Amino acid sequence: ILDDPDLKDIDPTVLKHCHAAAATCILEAGKQKADISAISTCLEDCKLDKERIEQFCTEYQGRELVTVVSCSIGRSPLHITDVSWRLEYQIKNNQLHKTYQPSYLVTLNVESSDSGSHPDVSFSCTMEQLQDLVGKLKDAAKSLERATQM
């Protein structure tokens, strides 16, 4: 969406938030198996003009796909139950050049409250990327702590 010439004058952050809101609306409507009148009423309450509401509802008519996708996502997010990691040290690359690059292999053990097991999430990252991730997790923890104190 960010490459669309019609949207070049809109702040990218606002555009991303709008896209996420629209996707959430579509997925939730699919999960609830909402009909067009319910969706239309909800969008009217959000002060959307009639033309946009009609366009949205027309696009939503192919909701069988939306319902299948939204049901496969599940109603509750995955929970991280454990983290394991190991240091990997790459000595040579495919062309046999010496590289000496350390990286971390991180595995997140996850589970969902609404269904059985899920495959673990694994990724590789550099020390800088891992430090960035840890910093963002600390920020999220502080934000959650502040939110619960209100």
MDTraj code that builds the backbone (N, CA, C; nanometers):
import mdtraj as md
import numpy as np

residues = "ILE LEU ASP ASP PRO ASP LEU LYS ASP ILE ASP PRO THR VAL LEU LYS HIS CYS HIS ALA ALA ALA ALA THR CYS ILE LEU GLU ALA GLY LYS GLN LYS ALA ASP ILE SER ALA ILE SER THR CYS LEU GLU ASP CYS LYS LEU ASP LYS GLU ARG ILE GLU GLN PHE CYS THR GLU TYR GLN GLY ARG GLU LEU VAL THR VAL VAL SER CYS SER ILE GLY ARG SER PRO LEU HIS ILE THR ASP VAL SER TRP ARG LEU GLU TYR GLN ILE LYS ASN ASN GLN LEU HIS LYS THR TYR GLN PRO SER TYR LEU VAL THR LEU ASN VAL GLU SER SER ASP SER GLY SER HIS PRO ASP VAL SER PHE SER CYS THR MET GLU GLN LEU GLN ASP LEU VAL GLY LYS LEU LYS ASP ALA ALA LYS SER LEU GLU ARG ALA THR GLN MET".split()
xyz = np.array([
    [0.0831, -0.1190, 0.0000],
    [0.0000, 0.0000, 0.0000],
    [0.0870, 0.1246, 0.0000],
    [0.2042, 0.1177, 0.0620],
    [0.2887, 0.2357, 0.0729],
    [0.3390, 0.2835, -0.0630],
    [0.3390, 0.1964, -0.1634],
    [0.3867, 0.2332, -0.2967],
    [0.2763, 0.2882, -0.3862],
    [0.1528, 0.2876, -0.3413],
    [0.0407, 0.3360, -0.4210],
    [0.0542, 0.4868, -0.4420],
    [0.0573, 0.5331, -0.5678],
    [0.0749, 0.6767, -0.5924],
    [-0.0407, 0.7620, -0.5399],
    [-0.1599, 0.7050, -0.5288],
    [-0.2736, 0.7815, -0.4771],
    [-0.2596, 0.8098, -0.3274],
    [-0.1770, 0.7326, -0.2600],
    [-0.1642, 0.7465, -0.1149],
    [-0.0316, 0.8075, -0.0726],
    [0.0435, 0.8631, -0.1669],
    [0.1781, 0.9128, -0.1372],
    [0.1785, 1.0329, -0.0427],
    [0.0705, 1.1075, -0.0362],
    [0.0649, 1.2256, 0.0491],
    [0.0229, 1.1944, 0.1923],
    [-0.0099, 1.0697, 0.2197],
    [-0.0544, 1.0312, 0.3536],
    [0.0654, 0.9806, 0.4338],
    [0.0704, 1.0207, 0.5594],
    [0.1776, 0.9766, 0.6484],
    [0.1797, 0.8236, 0.6535],
    [0.2967, 0.7594, 0.6304],
    [0.3035, 0.6134, 0.6297],
    [0.2554, 0.5479, 0.7596],
    [0.2785, 0.6126, 0.8722],
    [0.2328, 0.5572, 1.0000],
    [0.0809, 0.5543, 1.0058],
    [0.0180, 0.6618, 0.9636],
    [-0.1285, 0.6681, 0.9617],
    [-0.1832, 0.5642, 0.8655],
    [-0.1176, 0.5506, 0.7511],
    [-0.1608, 0.4533, 0.6514],
    [-0.1538, 0.3108, 0.7059],
    [-0.0465, 0.2794, 0.7775],
    [-0.0320, 0.1460, 0.8373],
    [-0.1396, 0.1212, 0.9426],
    [-0.1688, 0.2228, 1.0225],
    [-0.2739, 0.2078, 1.1244],
    [-0.4104, 0.1865, 1.0590],
    [-0.4369, 0.2579, 0.9524],
    [-0.5646, 0.2416, 0.8814],
    [-0.5757, 0.1020, 0.8203],
    [-0.4668, 0.0550, 0.7631],
    [-0.4660, -0.0790, 0.7037],
    [-0.4896, -0.1847, 0.8108],
    [-0.4235, -0.1702, 0.9245],
    [-0.4418, -0.2660, 1.0331],
    [-0.5847, -0.2626, 1.0858],
    [-0.6425, -0.1432, 1.0961],
    [-0.7806, -0.1307, 1.1440],
    [-0.8781, -0.1961, 1.0468],
    [-0.8572, -0.1745, 0.9176],
    [-0.9460, -0.2354, 0.8173],
    [-0.9331, -0.3871, 0.8191],
    [-0.8097, -0.4370, 0.8283],
    [-0.7891, -0.5824, 0.8327],
    [-0.8537, -0.6421, 0.9566],
    [-0.8409, -0.5737, 1.0694],
    [-0.9028, -0.6217, 1.1933],
    [-1.0546, -0.6241, 1.1809],
    [-1.1103, -0.5194, 1.1224],
    [-1.2556, -0.5124, 1.1018],
    [-1.3029, -0.6286, 1.0153],
    [-1.2326, -0.6541, 0.9065],
    [-1.2714, -0.7628, 0.8157],
    [-1.2605, -0.8983, 0.8848],
    [-1.1518, -0.9203, 0.9558],
    [-1.1337, -1.0487, 1.0237],
    [-1.2368, -1.0699, 1.1333],
    [-1.2641, -0.9661, 1.2115],
    [-1.3632, -0.9800, 1.3185],
    [-1.5034, -1.0024, 1.2619],
    [-1.5351, -0.9326, 1.1542],
    [-1.6656, -0.9528, 1.0907],
    [-1.6769, -1.0961, 1.0391],
    [-1.5678, -1.1478, 0.9842],
    [-1.5674, -1.2865, 0.9366],
    [-1.5822, -1.3857, 1.0501],
    [-1.5133, -1.3605, 1.1607],
    [-1.5242, -1.4501, 1.2765],
    [-1.6666, -1.4532, 1.3311],
    [-1.7305, -1.3349, 1.3358],
    [-1.8649, -1.3241, 1.3913],
    [-1.9732, -1.3599, 1.2906],
    [-1.9306, -1.3868, 1.1660],
    [-2.0242, -1.4153, 1.0566],
    [-2.1287, -1.3044, 1.0449],
    [-2.0785, -1.1802, 1.0528],
    [-2.1668, -1.0635, 1.0477],
    [-2.2257, -1.0472, 0.9085],
    [-2.3524, -1.0073, 0.9041],
    [-2.4157, -0.9816, 0.7746],
    [-2.3907, -0.8365, 0.7340],
    [-2.4265, -0.8052, 0.6117],
    [-2.3987, -0.6733, 0.5562],
    [-2.4665, -0.5616, 0.6351],
    [-2.5889, -0.5857, 0.6833],
    [-2.6586, -0.4798, 0.7581],
    [-2.5871, -0.4478, 0.8892],
    [-2.5353, -0.5483, 0.9564],
    [-2.4625, -0.5247, 1.0814],
    [-2.3324, -0.4489, 1.0549],
    [-2.2646, -0.4877, 0.9487],
    [-2.1401, -0.4194, 0.9138],
    [-2.1687, -0.2755, 0.8743],
    [-2.2721, -0.2556, 0.7957],
    [-2.3103, -0.1218, 0.7513],
    [-2.3434, -0.0326, 0.8705],
    [-2.4196, -0.0848, 0.9653],
    [-2.4543, -0.0085, 1.0856],
    [-2.3298, 0.0291, 1.1644],
    [-2.2400, -0.0651, 1.1794],
    [-2.1164, -0.0394, 1.2535],
    [-2.0334, 0.0687, 1.1859],
    [-2.0221, 0.0616, 1.0541],
    [-1.9443, 0.1622, 0.9804],
    [-2.0124, 0.2989, 0.9818],
    [-2.1460, 0.3012, 0.9853],
    [-2.2176, 0.4284, 0.9985],
    [-2.1888, 0.4904, 1.1346],
    [-2.1833, 0.4070, 1.2386],
    [-2.1502, 0.4562, 1.3722],
    [-2.0097, 0.5152, 1.3764],
    [-1.9214, 0.4649, 1.2878],
    [-1.7841, 0.5167, 1.2789],
    [-1.7753, 0.6400, 1.1898],
    [-1.8904, 0.6907, 1.1442],
    [-1.9015, 0.8127, 1.0641],
    [-1.8405, 0.8008, 0.9242],
    [-1.8436, 0.6808, 0.8644],
    [-1.8014, 0.6659, 0.7251],
    [-1.9148, 0.7096, 0.6341],
    [-1.8804, 0.7675, 0.5185],
    [-1.9843, 0.8116, 0.4261],
    [-2.0442, 0.6909, 0.3532],
    [-2.1654, 0.7110, 0.3025],
    [-2.2431, 0.6016, 0.2409],
    [-2.1682, 0.5339, 0.1259],
    [-2.1001, 0.6118, 0.0432],
    [-2.0302, 0.5559, -0.0717],
    [-1.9217, 0.4579, -0.0279],
    [-1.8453, 0.4932, 0.0739],
    [-1.7401, 0.4043, 0.1235],
    [-1.7985, 0.2806, 0.1900],
    [-1.9083, 0.2981, 0.2607],
    [-1.9730, 0.1835, 0.3242],
    [-2.0213, 0.0854, 0.2187],
    [-2.0821, 0.1362, 0.1113],
    [-2.1291, 0.0483, 0.0033],
    [-2.0127, -0.0237, -0.0638],
    [-1.9038, 0.0485, -0.0849],
    [-1.7868, -0.0136, -0.1472],
    [-1.7295, -0.1233, -0.0567],
    [-1.7206, -0.0947, 0.0723],
    [-1.6694, -0.1931, 0.1673],
    [-1.7585, -0.3165, 0.1690],
    [-1.8882, -0.2962, 0.1758],
    [-1.9828, -0.4081, 0.1810],
    [-1.9794, -0.4903, 0.0523],
    [-1.9613, -0.4242, -0.0617],
    [-1.9508, -0.4964, -0.1882],
    [-1.8282, -0.5864, -0.1876],
    [-1.7164, -0.5325, -0.1402],
    [-1.5932, -0.6118, -0.1332],
    [-1.6064, -0.7250, -0.0309],
    [-1.6801, -0.6986, 0.0746],
    [-1.6950, -0.7978, 0.1809],
    [-1.7831, -0.9155, 0.1386],
    [-1.8622, -0.8990, 0.0317],
    [-1.9535, -1.0050, -0.0125],
    [-1.8801, -1.1370, -0.0341],
    [-1.7536, -1.1343, -0.0743],
    [-1.6770, -1.2581, -0.0914],
    [-1.6181, -1.3033, 0.0403],
    [-1.6991, -1.3037, 0.1440],
    [-1.6482, -1.3284, 0.2787],
    [-1.6227, -1.4741, 0.3119],
    [-1.6586, -1.5669, 0.2246],
    [-1.6294, -1.7065, 0.2562],
    [-1.4797, -1.7235, 0.2823],
    [-1.3981, -1.6564, 0.1993],
    [-1.2535, -1.6622, 0.2188],
    [-1.2152, -1.5970, 0.3506],
    [-1.2773, -1.4839, 0.3825],
    [-1.2483, -1.4143, 0.5079],
    [-1.2809, -1.5034, 0.6264],
    [-1.3936, -1.5724, 0.6210],
    [-1.4339, -1.6598, 0.7303],
    [-1.3347, -1.7743, 0.7481],
    [-1.2935, -1.8354, 0.6387],
    [-1.1974, -1.9454, 0.6475],
    [-1.0664, -1.8973, 0.7062],
    [-1.0179, -1.7826, 0.6582],
    [-0.8908, -1.7299, 0.7073],
    [-0.9010, -1.6917, 0.8539],
    [-1.0077, -1.6227, 0.8920],
    [-1.0192, -1.5771, 1.0301],
    [-1.0377, -1.6929, 1.1268],
    [-1.1055, -1.7974, 1.0860],
    [-1.1224, -1.9126, 1.1744],
    [-0.9914, -1.9882, 1.1912],
    [-0.9074, -1.9863, 1.0908],
    [-0.7801, -2.0567, 1.1027],
    [-0.6830, -1.9821, 1.1923],
    [-0.7067, -1.8509, 1.2126],
    [-0.6183, -1.7730, 1.2974],
    [-0.6423, -1.8061, 1.4442],
    [-0.7641, -1.8273, 1.4833],
    [-0.7946, -1.8567, 1.6222],
    [-0.8342, -1.7311, 1.6975],
    [-0.8916, -1.7508, 1.8121],
    [-0.9403, -1.6366, 1.8883],
    [-0.8386, -1.5854, 1.9902],
    [-0.7426, -1.6627, 2.0258],
    [-0.6456, -1.6151, 2.1233],
    [-0.5051, -1.6242, 2.0663],
    [-0.4228, -1.5261, 2.0997],
    [-0.2872, -1.5260, 2.0453],
    [-0.2011, -1.6358, 2.1085],
    [-0.0927, -1.6658, 2.0428],
    [0.0001, -1.7639, 2.0965],
    [0.0712, -1.7060, 2.2183],
    [0.1034, -1.7920, 2.3133],
    [0.1757, -1.7509, 2.4331],
    [0.3130, -1.8147, 2.4300],
    [0.4145, -1.7350, 2.4588],
    [0.5501, -1.7875, 2.4666],
    [0.5655, -1.8527, 2.6030],
    [0.5978, -1.9816, 2.6032],
    [0.6127, -2.0538, 2.7289],
    [0.7584, -2.0734, 2.7687],
    [0.8478, -2.0691, 2.6718],
    [0.9892, -2.0873, 2.7019],
    [1.0720, -2.0344, 2.5858],
    [1.1951, -2.0001, 2.6149],
    [1.2886, -1.9530, 2.5136],
    [1.4190, -2.0292, 2.5312],
    [1.4726, -2.0755, 2.4207],
    [1.6055, -2.1363, 2.4255],
    [1.6894, -2.0720, 2.3164],
    [1.8181, -2.0702, 2.3362],
    [1.9072, -2.0088, 2.2394],
    [2.0413, -2.0777, 2.2413],
    [2.1131, -2.0572, 2.1323],
    [2.2506, -2.1049, 2.1273],
    [2.3295, -2.0139, 2.0348],
    [2.4576, -2.0067, 2.0619],
    [2.5456, -1.9235, 1.9817],
    [2.5965, -2.0051, 1.8642],
    [2.5843, -1.9488, 1.7459],
    [2.6342, -2.0146, 1.6254],
    [2.7473, -1.9267, 1.5726],
    [2.8546, -1.9901, 1.5351],
    [2.9689, -1.9147, 1.4865],
    [3.0027, -1.9630, 1.3470],
    [2.9739, -1.8815, 1.2461],
    [2.9993, -1.9182, 1.1072],
    [3.1441, -1.8834, 1.0753],
    [3.2189, -1.9851, 1.0361],
    [3.3607, -1.9652, 1.0069],
    [3.3829, -1.9380, 0.8585],
    [3.3091, -2.0098, 0.7727],
    [3.3241, -1.9934, 0.6284],
    [3.1866, -1.9854, 0.5641],
    [3.1798, -1.9192, 0.4496],
    [3.0544, -1.9143, 0.3758],
    [3.0562, -2.0176, 0.2634],
    [2.9555, -2.0154, 0.1767],
    [2.9454, -2.1146, 0.0690],
    [3.0632, -2.1108, -0.0277],
    [3.1246, -1.9943, -0.0423],
    [3.2380, -1.9822, -0.1346],
    [3.3703, -2.0104, -0.0639],
    [3.3645, -2.0645, 0.0563],
    [3.4809, -2.0995, 0.1387],
    [3.5649, -1.9791, 0.1793],
    [3.5034, -1.8607, 0.1827],
    [3.5723, -1.7428, 0.2334],
    [3.5539, -1.7390, 0.3842],
    [3.6548, -1.6985, 0.4551],
    [3.6456, -1.6888, 0.6010],
    [3.5562, -1.5711, 0.6378],
    [3.4613, -1.5944, 0.7267],
    [3.3680, -1.4886, 0.7652],
    [3.3743, -1.4558, 0.9140],
    [3.3879, -1.5543, 1.0005],
    [3.3937, -1.5346, 1.1449],
    [3.2800, -1.4468, 1.1954],
    [3.1563, -1.4883, 1.1683],
    [3.0396, -1.4122, 1.2099],
    [2.9606, -1.4881, 1.3154],
    [2.9528, -1.4342, 1.4370],
    [2.8675, -1.4989, 1.5373],
    [2.7216, -1.4595, 1.5165],
    [2.6312, -1.5495, 1.5458],
    [2.4885, -1.5198, 1.5440],
    [2.4211, -1.6080, 1.6489],
    [2.3003, -1.5720, 1.6844],
    [2.2248, -1.6470, 1.7842],
    [2.1091, -1.7189, 1.7173],
    [2.0907, -1.8440, 1.7511],
    [1.9745, -1.9201, 1.7077],
    [1.8782, -1.9226, 1.8259],
    [1.7630, -1.8603, 1.8086],
    [1.6653, -1.8467, 1.9166],
    [1.5420, -1.9289, 1.8816],
    [1.4913, -2.0048, 1.9790],
    [1.3697, -2.0835, 1.9610],
    [1.2698, -2.0434, 2.0686],
    [1.1504, -2.0029, 2.0248],
    [1.0424, -1.9683, 2.1169],
    [0.9449, -2.0848, 2.1217],
    [0.9237, -2.1405, 2.2396],
    [0.8232, -2.2446, 2.2570],
    [0.6906, -2.1751, 2.2803],
    [0.5898, -2.2064, 2.1972],
    [0.4614, -2.1378, 2.2040],
    [0.3477, -2.2366, 2.2238],
    [0.2391, -2.1851, 2.2795],
    [0.1162, -2.2641, 2.2929],
    [-0.0012, -2.1700, 2.2810],
    [-0.1157, -2.2266, 2.2497],
    [-0.2382, -2.1489, 2.2375],
    [-0.3397, -2.2057, 2.3346],
    [-0.4192, -2.1171, 2.3941],
    [-0.5168, -2.1634, 2.4921],
    [-0.6380, -2.2280, 2.4269],
    [-0.6614, -2.1995, 2.2966],
    [-0.7824, -2.2537, 2.2344],
    [-0.7587, -2.3826, 2.1560],
    [-0.6364, -2.4241, 2.1396],
    [-0.6129, -2.5494, 2.0693],
    [-0.4816, -2.6104, 2.1153],
    [-0.4477, -2.7214, 2.0568],
    [-0.3311, -2.7979, 2.0972],
    [-0.1993, -2.7311, 2.0677],
    [-0.1065, -2.8104, 2.0191],
    [0.0299, -2.7618, 2.0031],
    [0.0485, -2.6833, 1.8742],
    [0.1473, -2.5995, 1.8762],
    [0.1889, -2.5217, 1.7601],
    [0.3376, -2.5446, 1.7421],
    [0.3858, -2.5349, 1.6198],
    [0.5302, -2.5508, 1.6010],
    [0.6051, -2.4352, 1.6671],
    [0.7223, -2.4652, 1.7175],
    [0.8033, -2.3617, 1.7792],
    [0.8455, -2.2596, 1.6744],
    [0.8689, -2.1388, 1.7197],
    [0.9131, -2.0315, 1.6316],
    [1.0637, -2.0176, 1.6474],
    [1.1376, -2.0349, 1.5386],
    [1.2831, -2.0262, 1.5432],
    [1.3317, -1.9190, 1.4478],
    [1.4375, -1.8488, 1.4893],
    [1.4982, -1.7491, 1.4025],
    [1.6437, -1.7301, 1.4401],
    [1.7173, -1.6722, 1.3484],
    [1.8586, -1.6443, 1.3688],
    [1.8764, -1.4939, 1.3672],
    [1.9630, -1.4422, 1.4536],
    [1.9852, -1.2985, 1.4565],
    [2.1264, -1.2662, 1.5019],
    [2.1696, -1.1452, 1.4695],
    [2.3000, -1.0983, 1.5143],
    [2.2875, -1.0473, 1.6577],
    [2.4009, -1.0150, 1.7174],
    [2.3973, -0.9633, 1.8542],
    [2.3205, -0.8317, 1.8605],
    [2.3395, -0.7461, 1.7598],
    [2.2698, -0.6175, 1.7574],
    [2.1189, -0.6375, 1.7459],
    [2.0770, -0.7314, 1.6615],
    [1.9340, -0.7582, 1.6466],
    [1.8758, -0.8161, 1.7746],
    [1.9510, -0.9028, 1.8414],
    [1.9041, -0.9599, 1.9674],
    [1.8946, -0.8528, 2.0756],
    [1.9919, -0.7620, 2.0806],
    [1.9861, -0.6525, 2.1771],
    [1.8667, -0.5619, 2.1490],
    [1.8384, -0.5372, 2.0213],
    [1.7218, -0.4577, 1.9835],
    [1.5931, -0.5261, 2.0276],
    [1.5835, -0.6580, 2.0062],
    [1.4656, -0.7342, 2.0488],
    [1.4473, -0.7277, 2.1994],
    [1.5558, -0.7459, 2.2735],
    [1.5480, -0.7409, 2.4198],
    [1.5034, -0.6017, 2.4655],
    [1.5558, -0.4973, 2.4016],
    [1.5149, -0.3610, 2.4355],
    [1.3667, -0.3382, 2.4106],
    [1.3170, -0.3879, 2.2970],
    [1.1747, -0.3719, 2.2656],
    [1.0875, -0.4513, 2.3621],
    [1.1330, -0.5698, 2.4027],
    [1.0573, -0.6480, 2.5002],
    [1.0534, -0.5778, 2.6356],
    [1.1642, -0.5172, 2.6751],
    [1.1669, -0.4410, 2.8008],
    [1.0717, -0.3217, 2.7933],
    [1.0711, -0.2517, 2.6783],
    [0.9783, -0.1395, 2.6606],
    [0.8335, -0.1861, 2.6694],
    [0.8041, -0.3012, 2.6077],
    [0.6677, -0.3553, 2.6123],
    [0.6290, -0.3913, 2.7549],
    [0.7223, -0.4509, 2.8288],
    [0.6950, -0.4879, 2.9682],
    [0.6671, -0.3634, 3.0539],
    [0.7466, -0.2575, 3.0329],
    [0.7244, -0.1330, 3.1072],
    [0.5914, -0.0706, 3.0716],
    [0.5573, -0.0735, 2.9430],
    [0.4300, -0.0187, 2.8986],
    [0.3132, -0.0951, 2.9591],
    [0.3225, -0.2265, 2.9613],
    [0.2183, -0.3084, 3.0224],
    [0.2080, -0.2819, 3.1717],
    [0.3215, -0.2650, 3.2364],
    [0.3217, -0.2372, 3.3801],
    [0.2529, -0.1043, 3.4083],
    [0.2830, -0.0026, 3.3258],
    [0.2170, 0.1274, 3.3439],
    [0.0662, 0.1162, 3.3194],
    [0.0273, 0.0385, 3.2204],
    [-0.1145, 0.0257, 3.1875],
    [-0.1915, -0.0431, 3.3002],
    [-0.1293, -0.1389, 3.3668],
    [-0.1988, -0.2095, 3.4740],
    [-0.2061, -0.1267, 3.6017],
    [-0.1227, -0.0248, 3.6150],
    [-0.1242, 0.0593, 3.7356],
    [-0.2297, 0.1686, 3.7277],
    [-0.2890, 0.1908, 3.6085],
    [-0.3896, 0.2971, 3.5936],
    [-0.5205, 0.2581, 3.6530],
])
top = md.Topology()
chain = top.add_chain()
for i, resn in enumerate(residues, 1):
    res = top.add_residue(resn, chain, resSeq=i)
    for name in ("N", "CA", "C"):
        top.add_atom(name, md.element.get_by_symbol(name[0]), res)
traj = md.Trajectory(xyz[None], top)
